[in-house]
Amino acid sequence: MRIYQRDLRIRSQEQASRSDNLPKPPLPSTSELDKPSDSHNSLFNHQNSQIRKALLDRKLSDQHKHLDSSSPPASSDKN
């Protein structure tokens, strides 16, 4: 197993040295990479709004539960 791993390491080093001699294609500018597509933005905004709505609903339900548990029993129950 060690021989196999050593062989793989030697091969990868040889390939790396060979690829260094080849001209590399120009990389796209960083502004193109950083700028997501419009469809990606709309999907992200949609997911973000769904998450916000779910969090708001949960927050409101938690507040109602807290208010219900902390409020004293209504006086109308005694009648």
N, C-alpha and C positions, 0 to 999 in steps of 0.2 A: 504494500500500500504506500509506503514511503517513497519508493522508486516512482510510482505512478504520479504522486503529488509533485515530486521534484521535476519529473518530466513535464508535467503541465505548467509548472512555474517557469521552466526554461523556455518552453514554447511561447508562453505569453510574453516573456521578455523579448524574445526574438521578434514576435509580431509587433510589439510596441516599437522596437528600434526600426523595423521596416516601415511602419506607418509614420514615423517621424520624418522620414525622407520624402514622403508623398506630400504634394501640395494640399493644403486643407481648404475646403470650400469656405467662402466667406459666411460668417454667422449673420443672421438677421439682426437688425439694430435692436437695442434693448427696448426702445419705445414700442416697437411692434410686438415684442414678447410680453411686455407689461400690460398692453392694452387688450382686454378681453373682448370677444365679439359681442355684438348687440344681443344676439340670442342668448348668450351666456349671461349677460347682464340682466336681461328680463327674467330669465329663469331664477337667477340668484335673488332678484328683488321679490319675485313671487314667493320663493321659499322663505325669504326673510320676513315678509309680511305674514305668512302663515304661522311662523314661529312666534312672532310678536303677538299675534291674535291669540294663539294657544296660551302663551305666558300670561297675557292679560286676563283671559278667561279663568285660568288657574288661580291667579292672584285674587280676582273678585270672588271666586268660590271659596277660597281659603278665608277671605275676610268675612264672608257671610257665615261660614262655619264657626269662626272665632266669635263673631257677634252673637250667634245663636247659643253657643255654649256658655258665654260669659253673661248673658242677660238673665235676670231672675225670672222665675216662672210668672206668667201673666196672672193678674189678680182675678180675671174673669173665670179662671179654672176653679176658684173656690165656690163660685155660685152654683 
